Amino acid sequence: MIASFARKKPYNPQLLPEFGSLQMSEHDTTEEENLRIVKSAIEAHNAHDVSHAVAYEAESIVHYSPAHPKGVKGRESVISSMTADFVAFANIQFKVDRIIGEGDSVSVFGVLTGTNTGPFLTEKSRTVKASNKQIQIPQAYFYRLNGGKIVETHEFWDTRRLMAQLGFLRKNVFRAFFIVALGLILVVVNALIFYRSDVLLQLPGLLVGILEIALGTRWLGKSLLVLSRTG
């Protein structure tokens, strides 16, 4: 064994740069392939080709988003989500501003645009009718790939901005005003009806009215604050 080892070619440090360049070449090739896969998936999404888009994803893909912070697993969940988006926004498009590949990860930054022409499913799984309003939402996606497939996706965007652009927050402002007004009316009517009655008879109505005013004011304040930040 020792003799066999001694007959091997001597150590040549000049071979190290060539080995290093080979490793770098393979590394760069993987990153380029990952970038190509993600770009193709985005192109399929913009073409509203669901089957083509999910073909770039692994069967066991895990997708994280503001709507599903704990993640949802499997292609079927992605298909369901994508199909719902296409129903709600018939002309939805994602414009890529910047895309970066590093190792097994790809980062994408861009803007989602579209017009809400169909029923929209909110975060609380409540379906609302089309607002016919346009959206323009900055988004960031972080993909992890393995074996030529997307195995994990992290999606980030401001849900409050989306709600504001669809007009839902303005509806909340009107509803909050209505609750405050209802509380004030209840307090006044209660005071007029039970003006000469025992205080205990006035108390329930007053408490309900004050509670409605407090809740409505809190809701109104939060809605106006979000509108000011997303306007």
Buried (B, 14 or more C-beta within 10 A) or exposed (E): EEEEEEEEEEEEEEEEEEEEEEEEEEEEEBBEEBBBBBBBBBBBBBEBEBEBBBEBBBEEBBBBBEBBEEBBEBBEBBBBBBEBBBBBBBEBBBEBEEBEBEEBBBBBBBBBBBBBBBEBBBEEEEEBEBBEBEBEBEBBBBBBBEEEBBBBBBBEBBEBBBBBBBBBBEBBBEBBBEBBEBBBEBBEEBEEEBEEEEEEEBEEBBEBBBEBBEBBBEBBEBBBEBBEEBE
